[in-house]
């Protein structure tokens, strides 16, 4: 497996923002990929999907910020960052366009 670069993380965030994309419909899958449930509580802060009852009271900007933080976590901070980042990248890059929330959040 090749060595992960900062540019790849930035490029994935850009891809996830292109064409008006905001967050994937199956946002919870991102949490599974980054192994959210295994993280220490202080690390979980700021990475939890803003879904269910929080969805309606959270701004689009905050949702996107959390999503981008999840990508950054996968690329910069996760213990198995290469494996986790590339799994996340594969998931996001292969999502059909209709499986994304766009600017209409």
Secondary structure, DSSP 8 states (H G I E B T S, - for coil): -----HHHHHHHHHHHHGGG--EETTHHHHHHHTTGGGS-HHHHTTTS---GGGGGGS-HHHHHHHHHHHHHIIIII-TTHHHHHHHHHHHHHTS-GGGEE-TT-
